[in-house]
Amino acid sequence: MKKIAIYGKGGIGKSTTVSNLAAAFAEMGLRVLQIGCDPKADSTFLLHPDRPSVPVLDLIRRGGNFSLGDMVTEGFGGVFCVEAGGPAPGTGCAGRGIIAALEKLAEKGAYEVYRPDVVLYDVLGDVVCGGFSMPMREGYADHVFILTSGENMAIHAAANIAMAVEHFAGRGYARLGGLILNRRNVPREAEKVEELAGDIHAPVVGALDWSETVQRAADENKTVLERFPESGMAGEYRALARAVLAAAEG
């Protein structure tokens, strides 16, 4: 089982990328579990727009007994989808929600029941303290990949995430697998991301072009792999999936 956390600044295209990676892994014949660790609970929407997931934190707040099946929704390609959820805006701590959700999944035996070949954690990277670092901890993700563009704020967030991974080094926590460039076509983009890779001693494992195909698929509430499977962009996601797996195995 490959357990992979994808971090990145909010709005960088992380959930879209993770969902397309999940679809690409499923296309390869792998069993995939995608866990959205964002309080907005929208990580897996493109995989099952007609059957919204009930966030785990909502189920916990309601009280009473609930099953593993109540937390998991099967989406496109057979991807198993979970949303951690979060507190109502202005109340509570989103990080604590992630902790509670991941602990509940483990308690209910999600990994044993669904036997995924790949677990993908989609994690907001603007904050890397408390619960947002939970997927990095022992027993959850084994590798962290950081999605970034060449925009200054995205680079800054990626550097902070890399520092957080380094802080946990030596404790059996997740290792930094590398950077993924999600191009926004800003000046010196590839050069700036390569500079960051040198600073954090991690490779750029793959890159995605900016493409209207991604937006067109999202407008129809679908992944590129589902809506435009023969497109060049679908090929880029497939190539990235292979590169991420290779980096995780290495």
C-alpha positions, 0 to 999 in steps of 0.5 A, a space after each residue: 500500500 502506497 500512502 501519499 499526501 499531497 499538500 499545496 497552497 489553497 487554490 493551487 489546483 490540488 483537489 483537481 490534481 489529486 482527483 485526476 491522479 486517483 482516476 489515473 491510478 484506478 485506470 491502472 487497475 489499482 484500488 484507490 482511497 482518496 481522503 479529503 482533509 480540507 474543511 470545505 469537504 470538496 476534495 472528491 466532488 469531481 469523482 462523484 458529483 451526483 452522490 455527495 459524501 457526508 463528511 466524517 466530522 458531520 457524522 461524529 457531531 450527529 452522534 449515535 452509531 454509524 458504519 464505515 459505509 456511511 463515511 465512504 462513497 464510491 466514485 468514478 473508476 471505483 475510487 473510494 472517497 472520504 471527506 474529513 470535513 470541518 467545523 462550522 465557519 467561525 467555530 472550532 478547529 479544522 485541524 482537530 476535525 482532521 485528527 478526529 476523522 482520520 482516527 475514526 477511519 482507522 478505528 472502523 478498519 477502513 484500510 483493512 476493509 477496502 485494501 487500497 493499493 494507493 491512499 491519497 490524502 488531499 491536504 490544505 497546505 496554507 497551515 501545516 501545524 496541528 491537525 493539518 500535519 496529521 497525514 504526515 504522522 506515523 501510520 498515515 502517509 509515507 510520502 509527501 508531495 507538494 503541488 506548487 506553481 511559480 507564483 510567489 505565494 505558492 512557492 512560499 507555502 511549498 517551502 513552509 510545507 517542506 520545512 514541516 516535513 523536515 521538522 518531523 524527520 527521524 520520527 518515522 513520519 512521512 518523507 518528502 517525495 518531491 514537488 509537482 509543478 502545476 503551471 500558471 505560466 508566470 515568468 521564470 516559473 520552471 526556473 523558480 520551482 527548480 530553485 526551490 527544489 534545490 533549496 529543499 533537496 527534493 526533485 521535481 517529479 512531474 509537471 502539468 501544463 495550464 490547460 482549458 481542458 481541466 476547466 472544461 471538465 471541472 465545469 461539467 463536474 468531472 475529472 479530465 480522465 472521465 470527460 476527456 480521456 483521449 486528451 493530451 491533459 489526460 495523458 499528463 495526469 497518467 504520466 504524473 501518476 506513474 512518476 509519483 508511484 515511481 518516486 514513492 517506490 524509490 
